[in-house]
Amino acid sequence: MGRKRPETKLNQISKMLIEEYQPQSIQDIQDAIKSLLGDTLESMLKAELDEFRL
């Protein structure tokens, strides 16, 4: 019988994301990532552009 891997924070987060988004395809996974990171990445890019313009 195989050993059970210890539960980590990353495992817990992954399970929560699967429960929340219930992805059935690659497109579902991409949409979930966009939903989670889109605003953050947009803010970072805007800040970078503002710095570049100075």
Predicted model as a PDB file, atoms N, CA, C, CB and O in Angstrom, pLDDT in the B-factor column:
MODEL        1                                                                  
ATOM      1  N   MET A   1       0.845  -1.186   0.000  1.00 57.00           N  
ATOM      2  CA  MET A   1       0.000   0.000   0.000  1.00 57.00           C  
ATOM      3  C   MET A   1       0.888   1.247   0.000  1.00 57.00           C  
ATOM      4  CB  MET A   1      -0.960  -0.001   1.228  1.00 57.00           C  
ATOM      5  O   MET A   1       1.856   1.321   0.758  1.00 57.00           O  
ATOM      6  N   GLY A   2       0.553   2.246  -0.868  1.00 70.00           N  
ATOM      7  CA  GLY A   2       1.356   3.455  -0.981  1.00 70.00           C  
ATOM      8  C   GLY A   2       1.168   4.383   0.200  1.00 70.00           C  
ATOM      9  O   GLY A   2       0.159   4.350   0.905  1.00 70.00           O  
ATOM     10  N   ARG A   3       2.174   5.207   0.387  1.00 78.00           N  
ATOM     11  CA  ARG A   3       2.082   6.185   1.465  1.00 78.00           C  
ATOM     12  C   ARG A   3       1.271   7.383   1.014  1.00 78.00           C  
ATOM     13  CB  ARG A   3       3.478   6.626   1.924  1.00 78.00           C  
ATOM     14  O   ARG A   3       1.329   7.790  -0.147  1.00 78.00           O  
ATOM     15  N   LYS A   4       0.523   7.936   1.935  1.00 81.00           N  
ATOM     16  CA  LYS A   4      -0.289   9.115   1.646  1.00 81.00           C  
ATOM     17  C   LYS A   4       0.581  10.359   1.780  1.00 81.00           C  
ATOM     18  CB  LYS A   4      -1.522   9.195   2.597  1.00 81.00           C  
ATOM     19  O   LYS A   4       1.314  10.518   2.756  1.00 81.00           O  
ATOM     20  N   ARG A   5       0.488  11.252   0.770  1.00 78.00           N  
ATOM     21  CA  ARG A   5       1.259  12.491   0.824  1.00 78.00           C  
ATOM     22  C   ARG A   5       0.644  13.430   1.851  1.00 78.00           C  
ATOM     23  CB  ARG A   5       1.316  13.169  -0.568  1.00 78.00           C  
ATOM     24  O   ARG A   5      -0.577  13.480   1.999  1.00 78.00           O  
ATOM     25  N   PRO A   6       1.481  14.169   2.558  1.00 83.00           N  
ATOM     26  CA  PRO A   6       0.944  15.102   3.559  1.00 83.00           C  
ATOM     27  C   PRO A   6       0.162  16.231   2.880  1.00 83.00           C  
ATOM     28  CB  PRO A   6       2.089  15.690   4.424  1.00 83.00           C  
ATOM     29  O   PRO A   6       0.511  16.676   1.787  1.00 83.00           O  
ATOM     30  N   GLU A   7      -0.880  16.674   3.537  1.00 86.00           N  
ATOM     31  CA  GLU A   7      -1.702  17.778   3.044  1.00 86.00           C  
ATOM     32  C   GLU A   7      -0.933  19.085   3.207  1.00 86.00           C  
ATOM     33  CB  GLU A   7      -3.067  17.842   3.797  1.00 86.00           C  
ATOM     34  O   GLU A   7      -0.484  19.410   4.306  1.00 86.00           O  
ATOM     35  N   THR A   8      -0.782  19.823   2.132  1.00 93.00           N  
ATOM     36  CA  THR A   8      -0.079  21.100   2.181  1.00 93.00           C  
ATOM     37  C   THR A   8      -1.066  22.227   1.884  1.00 93.00           C  
ATOM     38  CB  THR A   8       1.107  21.122   1.174  1.00 93.00           C  
ATOM     39  O   THR A   8      -2.195  21.977   1.464  1.00 93.00           O  
ATOM     40  N   LYS A   9      -0.642  23.444   2.100  1.00 93.00           N  
ATOM     41  CA  LYS A   9      -1.480  24.609   1.782  1.00 93.00           C  
ATOM     42  C   LYS A   9      -1.815  24.617   0.291  1.00 93.00           C  
ATOM     43  CB  LYS A   9      -0.765  25.932   2.183  1.00 93.00           C  
ATOM     44  O   LYS A   9      -2.938  24.934  -0.099  1.00 93.00           O  
ATOM     45  N   LEU A  10      -0.828  24.264  -0.541  1.00 90.00           N  
ATOM     46  CA  LEU A  10      -1.055  24.249  -1.979  1.00 90.00           C  
ATOM     47  C   LEU A  10      -2.118  23.219  -2.362  1.00 90.00           C  
ATOM     48  CB  LEU A  10       0.249  23.958  -2.716  1.00 90.00           C  
ATOM     49  O   LEU A  10      -2.959  23.483  -3.221  1.00 90.00           O  
ATOM     50  N   ASN A  11      -2.080  22.056  -1.730  1.00 92.00           N  
ATOM     51  CA  ASN A  11      -3.112  21.045  -1.979  1.00 92.00           C  
ATOM     52  C   ASN A  11      -4.486  21.564  -1.573  1.00 92.00           C  
ATOM     53  CB  ASN A  11      -2.792  19.747  -1.219  1.00 92.00           C  
ATOM     54  O   ASN A  11      -5.466  21.352  -2.288  1.00 92.00           O  
ATOM     55  N   GLN A  12      -4.563  22.232  -0.450  1.00 91.00           N  
ATOM     56  CA  GLN A  12      -5.836  22.766   0.034  1.00 91.00           C  
ATOM     57  C   GLN A  12      -6.380  23.828  -0.918  1.00 91.00           C  
ATOM     58  CB  GLN A  12      -5.670  23.355   1.443  1.00 91.00           C  
ATOM     59  O   GLN A  12      -7.573  23.847  -1.222  1.00 91.00           O  
ATOM     60  N   ILE A  13      -5.496  24.712  -1.385  1.00 87.00           N  
ATOM     61  CA  ILE A  13      -5.911  25.762  -2.315  1.00 87.00           C  
ATOM     62  C   ILE A  13      -6.385  25.144  -3.623  1.00 87.00           C  
ATOM     63  CB  ILE A  13      -4.755  26.753  -2.574  1.00 87.00           C  
ATOM     64  O   ILE A  13      -7.400  25.564  -4.179  1.00 87.00           O  
ATOM     65  N   SER A  14      -5.657  24.152  -4.115  1.00 88.00           N  
ATOM     66  CA  SER A  14      -6.044  23.483  -5.359  1.00 88.00           C  
ATOM     67  C   SER A  14      -7.424  22.861  -5.236  1.00 88.00           C  
ATOM     68  CB  SER A  14      -5.019  22.411  -5.735  1.00 88.00           C  
ATOM     69  O   SER A  14      -8.243  22.979  -6.147  1.00 88.00           O  
ATOM     70  N   LYS A  15      -7.683  22.205  -4.126  1.00 91.00           N  
ATOM     71  CA  LYS A  15      -8.994  21.583  -3.911  1.00 91.00           C  
ATOM     72  C   LYS A  15     -10.101  22.630  -3.865  1.00 91.00           C  
ATOM     73  CB  LYS A  15      -8.993  20.766  -2.614  1.00 91.00           C  
ATOM     74  O   LYS A  15     -11.182  22.423  -4.415  1.00 91.00           O  
ATOM     75  N   MET A  16      -9.828  23.756  -3.205  1.00 90.00           N  
ATOM     76  CA  MET A  16     -10.818  24.828  -3.117  1.00 90.00           C  
ATOM     77  C   MET A  16     -11.115  25.408  -4.499  1.00 90.00           C  
ATOM     78  CB  MET A  16     -10.326  25.936  -2.171  1.00 90.00           C  
ATOM     79  O   MET A  16     -12.270  25.684  -4.822  1.00 90.00           O  
ATOM     80  N   LEU A  17     -10.080  25.591  -5.311  1.00 88.00           N  
ATOM     81  CA  LEU A  17     -10.275  26.132  -6.654  1.00 88.00           C  
ATOM     82  C   LEU A  17     -11.083  25.179  -7.526  1.00 88.00           C  
ATOM     83  CB  LEU A  17      -8.929  26.421  -7.307  1.00 88.00           C  
ATOM     84  O   LEU A  17     -11.953  25.609  -8.283  1.00 88.00           O  
ATOM     85  N   ILE A  18     -10.796  23.899  -7.419  1.00 91.00           N  
ATOM     86  CA  ILE A  18     -11.549  22.904  -8.189  1.00 91.00           C  
ATOM     87  C   ILE A  18     -13.005  22.896  -7.763  1.00 91.00           C  
ATOM     88  CB  ILE A  18     -10.938  21.504  -8.017  1.00 91.00           C  
ATOM     89  O   ILE A  18     -13.896  22.816  -8.609  1.00 91.00           O  
ATOM     90  N   GLU A  19     -13.261  22.977  -6.462  1.00 93.00           N  
ATOM     91  CA  GLU A  19     -14.638  23.023  -5.976  1.00 93.00           C  
ATOM     92  C   GLU A  19     -15.354  24.284  -6.448  1.00 93.00           C  
ATOM     93  CB  GLU A  19     -14.663  22.949  -4.452  1.00 93.00           C  
ATOM     94  O   GLU A  19     -16.526  24.226  -6.822  1.00 93.00           O  
ATOM     95  N   GLU A  20     -14.660  25.423  -6.435  1.00 90.00           N  
ATOM     96  CA  GLU A  20     -15.267  26.699  -6.798  1.00 90.00           C  
ATOM     97  C   GLU A  20     -15.554  26.784  -8.296  1.00 90.00           C  
ATOM     98  CB  GLU A  20     -14.362  27.847  -6.378  1.00 90.00           C  
ATOM     99  O   GLU A  20     -16.657  27.157  -8.696  1.00 90.00           O  
ATOM    100  N   TYR A  21     -14.568  26.440  -9.124  1.00 90.00           N  
ATOM    101  CA  TYR A  21     -14.699  26.632 -10.567  1.00 90.00           C  
ATOM    102  C   TYR A  21     -15.165  25.391 -11.314  1.00 90.00           C  
ATOM    103  CB  TYR A  21     -13.395  27.078 -11.129  1.00 90.00           C  
ATOM    104  O   TYR A  21     -15.673  25.507 -12.429  1.00 90.00           O  
ATOM    105  N   GLN A  22     -15.007  24.216 -10.735  1.00 94.00           N  
ATOM    106  CA  GLN A  22     -15.406  22.947 -11.342  1.00 94.00           C  
ATOM    107  C   GLN A  22     -15.002  22.870 -12.819  1.00 94.00           C  
ATOM    108  CB  GLN A  22     -16.916  22.755 -11.205  1.00 94.00           C  
ATOM    109  O   GLN A  22     -15.854  22.697 -13.690  1.00 94.00           O  
ATOM    110  N   PRO A  23     -13.701  23.000 -13.095  1.00 94.00           N  
ATOM    111  CA  PRO A  23     -13.258  22.999 -14.489  1.00 94.00           C  
ATOM    112  C   PRO A  23     -13.495  21.644 -15.159  1.00 94.00           C  
ATOM    113  CB  PRO A  23     -11.777  23.365 -14.568  1.00 94.00           C  
ATOM    114  O   PRO A  23     -13.258  20.589 -14.571  1.00 94.00           O  
ATOM    115  N   GLN A  24     -13.967  21.703 -16.400  1.00 96.00           N  
ATOM    116  CA  GLN A  24     -14.201  20.497 -17.185  1.00 96.00           C  
ATOM    117  C   GLN A  24     -13.290  20.458 -18.417  1.00 96.00           C  
ATOM    118  CB  GLN A  24     -15.674  20.418 -17.611  1.00 96.00           C  
ATOM    119  O   GLN A  24     -13.189  19.433 -19.091  1.00 96.00           O  
ATOM    120  N   SER A  25     -12.637  21.573 -18.697  1.00 96.00           N  
ATOM    121  CA  SER A  25     -11.783  21.649 -19.878  1.00 96.00           C  
ATOM    122  C   SER A  25     -10.623  22.600 -19.615  1.00 96.00           C  
ATOM    123  CB  SER A  25     -12.591  22.106 -21.113  1.00 96.00           C  
ATOM    124  O   SER A  25     -10.570  23.287 -18.595  1.00 96.00           O  
ATOM    125  N   ILE A  26      -9.703  22.617 -20.562  1.00 93.00           N  
ATOM    126  CA  ILE A  26      -8.582  23.547 -20.466  1.00 93.00           C  
ATOM    127  C   ILE A  26      -9.092  24.986 -20.483  1.00 93.00           C  
ATOM    128  CB  ILE A  26      -7.581  23.316 -21.619  1.00 93.00           C  
ATOM    129  O   ILE A  26      -8.576  25.839 -19.762  1.00 93.00           O  
ATOM    130  N   GLN A  27     -10.092  25.249 -21.294  1.00 95.00           N  
ATOM    131  CA  GLN A  27     -10.668  26.594 -21.370  1.00 95.00           C  
ATOM    132  C   GLN A  27     -11.227  27.019 -20.016  1.00 95.00           C  
ATOM    133  CB  GLN A  27     -11.773  26.648 -22.440  1.00 95.00           C  
ATOM    134  O   GLN A  27     -11.072  28.176 -19.625  1.00 95.00           O  
ATOM    135  N   ASP A  28     -11.869  26.112 -19.299  1.00 93.00           N  
ATOM    136  CA  ASP A  28     -12.376  26.414 -17.955  1.00 93.00           C  
ATOM    137  C   ASP A  28     -11.239  26.797 -17.017  1.00 93.00           C  
ATOM    138  CB  ASP A  28     -13.145  25.210 -17.384  1.00 93.00           C  
ATOM    139  O   ASP A  28     -11.369  27.723 -16.216  1.00 93.00           O  
ATOM    140  N   ILE A  29     -10.136  26.088 -17.120  1.00 89.00           N  
ATOM    141  CA  ILE A  29      -8.974  26.388 -16.275  1.00 89.00           C  
ATOM    142  C   ILE A  29      -8.408  27.757 -16.629  1.00 89.00           C  
ATOM    143  CB  ILE A  29      -7.884  25.299 -16.433  1.00 89.00           C  
ATOM    144  O   ILE A  29      -8.072  28.537 -15.737  1.00 89.00           O  
ATOM    145  N   GLN A  30      -8.298  28.058 -17.919  1.00 90.00           N  
ATOM    146  CA  GLN A  30      -7.801  29.367 -18.344  1.00 90.00           C  
ATOM    147  C   GLN A  30      -8.714  30.486 -17.852  1.00 90.00           C  
ATOM    148  CB  GLN A  30      -7.677  29.422 -19.873  1.00 90.00           C  
ATOM    149  O   GLN A  30      -8.237  31.523 -17.392  1.00 90.00           O  
ATOM    150  N   ASP A  31     -10.017  30.278 -17.947  1.00 91.00           N  
ATOM    151  CA  ASP A  31     -10.968  31.287 -17.471  1.00 91.00           C  
ATOM    152  C   ASP A  31     -10.836  31.503 -15.966  1.00 91.00           C  
ATOM    153  CB  ASP A  31     -12.404  30.872 -17.816  1.00 91.00           C  
ATOM    154  O   ASP A  31     -10.926  32.637 -15.494  1.00 91.00           O  
ATOM    155  N   ALA A  32     -10.625  30.434 -15.214  1.00 89.00           N  
ATOM    156  CA  ALA A  32     -10.453  30.554 -13.766  1.00 89.00           C  
ATOM    157  C   ALA A  32      -9.196  31.355 -13.442  1.00 89.00           C  
ATOM    158  CB  ALA A  32     -10.381  29.161 -13.112  1.00 89.00           C  
ATOM    159  O   ALA A  32      -9.212  32.208 -12.554  1.00 89.00           O  
ATOM    160  N   ILE A  33      -8.112  31.084 -14.155  1.00 86.00           N  
ATOM    161  CA  ILE A  33      -6.856  31.808 -13.927  1.00 86.00           C  
ATOM    162  C   ILE A  33      -7.042  33.282 -14.261  1.00 86.00           C  
ATOM    163  CB  ILE A  33      -5.705  31.203 -14.776  1.00 86.00           C  
ATOM    164  O   ILE A  33      -6.589  34.147 -13.511  1.00 86.00           O  
ATOM    165  N   LYS A  34      -7.699  33.575 -15.368  1.00 87.00           N  
ATOM    166  CA  LYS A  34      -7.968  34.973 -15.727  1.00 87.00           C  
ATOM    167  C   LYS A  34      -8.789  35.660 -14.644  1.00 87.00           C  
ATOM    168  CB  LYS A  34      -8.702  35.055 -17.077  1.00 87.00           C  
ATOM    169  O   LYS A  34      -8.520  36.804 -14.277  1.00 87.00           O  
ATOM    170  N   SER A  35      -9.779  34.959 -14.142  1.00 87.00           N  
ATOM    171  CA  SER A  35     -10.630  35.516 -13.100  1.00 87.00           C  
ATOM    172  C   SER A  35      -9.835  35.822 -11.838  1.00 87.00           C  
ATOM    173  CB  SER A  35     -11.767  34.560 -12.780  1.00 87.00           C  
ATOM    174  O   SER A  35     -10.039  36.853 -11.196  1.00 87.00           O  
ATOM    175  N   LEU A  36      -8.931  34.919 -11.492  1.00 86.00           N  
ATOM    176  CA  LEU A  36      -8.152  35.071 -10.267  1.00 86.00           C  
ATOM    177  C   LEU A  36      -7.045  36.110 -10.389  1.00 86.00           C  
ATOM    178  CB  LEU A  36      -7.556  33.750  -9.879  1.00 86.00           C  
ATOM    179  O   LEU A  36      -6.795  36.864  -9.449  1.00 86.00           O  
ATOM    180  N   LEU A  37      -6.385  36.154 -11.534  1.00 90.00           N  
ATOM    181  CA  LEU A  37      -5.186  36.978 -11.668  1.00 90.00           C  
ATOM    182  C   LEU A  37      -5.345  38.199 -12.566  1.00 90.00           C  
ATOM    183  CB  LEU A  37      -4.083  36.147 -12.186  1.00 90.00           C  
ATOM    184  O   LEU A  37      -4.474  39.069 -12.583  1.00 90.00           O  
ATOM    185  N   GLY A  38      -6.425  38.274 -13.301  1.00 89.00           N  
ATOM    186  CA  GLY A  38      -6.592  39.336 -14.291  1.00 89.00           C  
ATOM    187  C   GLY A  38      -6.426  40.734 -13.729  1.00 89.00           C  
ATOM    188  O   GLY A  38      -5.637  41.515 -14.262  1.00 89.00           O  
ATOM    189  N   ASP A  39      -7.139  41.071 -12.678  1.00 88.00           N  
ATOM    190  CA  ASP A  39      -7.067  42.419 -12.106  1.00 88.00           C  
ATOM    191  C   ASP A  39      -5.675  42.732 -11.579  1.00 88.00           C  
ATOM    192  CB  ASP A  39      -8.087  42.573 -10.986  1.00 88.00           C  
ATOM    193  O   ASP A  39      -5.185  43.850 -11.740  1.00 88.00           O  
ATOM    194  N   THR A  40      -5.042  41.759 -10.957  1.00 90.00           N  
ATOM    195  CA  THR A  40      -3.701  41.963 -10.415  1.00 90.00           C  
ATOM    196  C   THR A  40      -2.703  42.239 -11.525  1.00 90.00           C  
ATOM    197  CB  THR A  40      -3.261  40.749  -9.604  1.00 90.00           C  
ATOM    198  O   THR A  40      -1.910  43.177 -11.437  1.00 90.00           O  
ATOM    199  N   LEU A  41      -2.741  41.423 -12.565  1.00 91.00           N  
ATOM    200  CA  LEU A  41      -1.809  41.615 -13.676  1.00 91.00           C  
ATOM    201  C   LEU A  41      -2.055  42.940 -14.386  1.00 91.00           C  
ATOM    202  CB  LEU A  41      -1.925  40.464 -14.670  1.00 91.00           C  
ATOM    203  O   LEU A  41      -1.106  43.621 -14.774  1.00 91.00           O  
ATOM    204  N   GLU A  42      -3.313  43.307 -14.557  1.00 92.00           N  
ATOM    205  CA  GLU A  42      -3.630  44.580 -15.200  1.00 92.00           C  
ATOM    206  C   GLU A  42      -3.078  45.755 -14.395  1.00 92.00           C  
ATOM    207  CB  GLU A  42      -5.147  44.726 -15.375  1.00 92.00           C  
ATOM    208  O   GLU A  42      -2.521  46.692 -14.967  1.00 92.00           O  
ATOM    209  N   SER A  43      -3.228  45.712 -13.087  1.00 92.00           N  
ATOM    210  CA  SER A  43      -2.700  46.772 -12.226  1.00 92.00           C  
ATOM    211  C   SER A  43      -1.183  46.858 -12.311  1.00 92.00           C  
ATOM    212  CB  SER A  43      -3.124  46.542 -10.781  1.00 92.00           C  
ATOM    213  O   SER A  43      -0.614  47.949 -12.355  1.00 92.00           O  
ATOM    214  N   MET A  44      -0.537  45.705 -12.334  1.00 92.00           N  
ATOM    215  CA  MET A  44       0.924  45.679 -12.432  1.00 92.00           C  
ATOM    216  C   MET A  44       1.399  46.265 -13.761  1.00 92.00           C  
ATOM    217  CB  MET A  44       1.445  44.244 -12.275  1.00 92.00           C  
ATOM    218  O   MET A  44       2.364  47.028 -13.795  1.00 92.00           O  
ATOM    219  N   LEU A  45       0.729  45.913 -14.844  1.00 93.00           N  
ATOM    220  CA  LEU A  45       1.115  46.419 -16.156  1.00 93.00           C  
ATOM    221  C   LEU A  45       0.887  47.924 -16.261  1.00 93.00           C  
ATOM    222  CB  LEU A  45       0.339  45.696 -17.251  1.00 93.00           C  
ATOM    223  O   LEU A  45       1.697  48.636 -16.854  1.00 93.00           O  
ATOM    224  N   LYS A  46      -0.215  48.411 -15.686  1.00 93.00           N  
ATOM    225  CA  LYS A  46      -0.472  49.850 -15.693  1.00 93.00           C  
ATOM    226  C   LYS A  46       0.603  50.602 -14.912  1.00 93.00           C  
ATOM    227  CB  LYS A  46      -1.858  50.148 -15.104  1.00 93.00           C  
ATOM    228  O   LYS A  46       1.067  51.656 -15.347  1.00 93.00           O  
ATOM    229  N   ALA A  47       0.994  50.066 -13.771  1.00 93.00           N  
ATOM    230  CA  ALA A  47       2.048  50.703 -12.969  1.00 93.00           C  
ATOM    231  C   ALA A  47       3.366  50.718 -13.729  1.00 93.00           C  
ATOM    232  CB  ALA A  47       2.223  49.973 -11.622  1.00 93.00           C  
ATOM    233  O   ALA A  47       4.098  51.708 -13.693  1.00 93.00           O  
ATOM    234  N   GLU A  48       3.666  49.633 -14.410  1.00 92.00           N  
ATOM    235  CA  GLU A  48       4.906  49.566 -15.190  1.00 92.00           C  
ATOM    236  C   GLU A  48       4.879  50.592 -16.323  1.00 92.00           C  
ATOM    237  CB  GLU A  48       5.114  48.143 -15.761  1.00 92.00           C  
ATOM    238  O   GLU A  48       5.881  51.257 -16.584  1.00 92.00           O  
ATOM    239  N   LEU A  49       3.748  50.717 -16.986  1.00 91.00           N  
ATOM    240  CA  LEU A  49       3.617  51.683 -18.058  1.00 91.00           C  
ATOM    241  C   LEU A  49       3.759  53.111 -17.533  1.00 91.00           C  
ATOM    242  CB  LEU A  49       2.277  51.507 -18.762  1.00 91.00           C  
ATOM    243  O   LEU A  49       4.397  53.946 -18.174  1.00 91.00           O  
ATOM    244  N   ASP A  50       3.173  53.393 -16.381  1.00 91.00           N  
ATOM    245  CA  ASP A  50       3.303  54.719 -15.781  1.00 91.00           C  
ATOM    246  C   ASP A  50       4.761  55.039 -15.480  1.00 91.00           C  
ATOM    247  CB  ASP A  50       2.467  54.812 -14.501  1.00 91.00           C  
ATOM    248  O   ASP A  50       5.200  56.166 -15.706  1.00 91.00           O  
ATOM    249  N   GLU A  51       5.505  54.086 -14.983  1.00 88.00           N  
ATOM    250  CA  GLU A  51       6.929  54.285 -14.703  1.00 88.00           C  
ATOM    251  C   GLU A  51       7.716  54.525 -15.985  1.00 88.00           C  
ATOM    252  CB  GLU A  51       7.500  53.077 -13.959  1.00 88.00           C  
ATOM    253  O   GLU A  51       8.645  55.332 -16.008  1.00 88.00           O  
ATOM    254  N   PHE A  52       7.348  53.831 -17.033  1.00 82.00           N  
ATOM    255  CA  PHE A  52       8.040  53.964 -18.308  1.00 82.00           C  
ATOM    256  C   PHE A  52       7.844  55.352 -18.905  1.00 82.00           C  
ATOM    257  CB  PHE A  52       7.553  52.903 -19.285  1.00 82.00           C  
ATOM    258  O   PHE A  52       8.749  55.900 -19.535  1.00 82.00           O  
ATOM    259  N   ARG A  53       6.649  55.919 -18.700  1.00 79.00           N  
ATOM    260  CA  ARG A  53       6.314  57.231 -19.256  1.00 79.00           C  
ATOM    261  C   ARG A  53       7.027  58.366 -18.550  1.00 79.00           C  
ATOM    262  CB  ARG A  53       4.832  57.456 -19.187  1.00 79.00           C  
ATOM    263  O   ARG A  53       7.138  59.452 -19.119  1.00 79.00           O  
ATOM    264  N   LEU A  54       7.515  58.164 -17.339  1.00 67.00           N  
ATOM    265  CA  LEU A  54       8.161  59.247 -16.580  1.00 67.00           C  
ATOM    266  C   LEU A  54       9.477  59.632 -17.136  1.00 67.00           C  
ATOM    267  CB  LEU A  54       8.338  58.861 -15.162  1.00 67.00           C  
ATOM    268  O   LEU A  54      10.135  60.526 -16.604  1.00 67.00           O  
TER     269      LEU A  54                                                      
ENDMDL                                                                          
END                                                                             
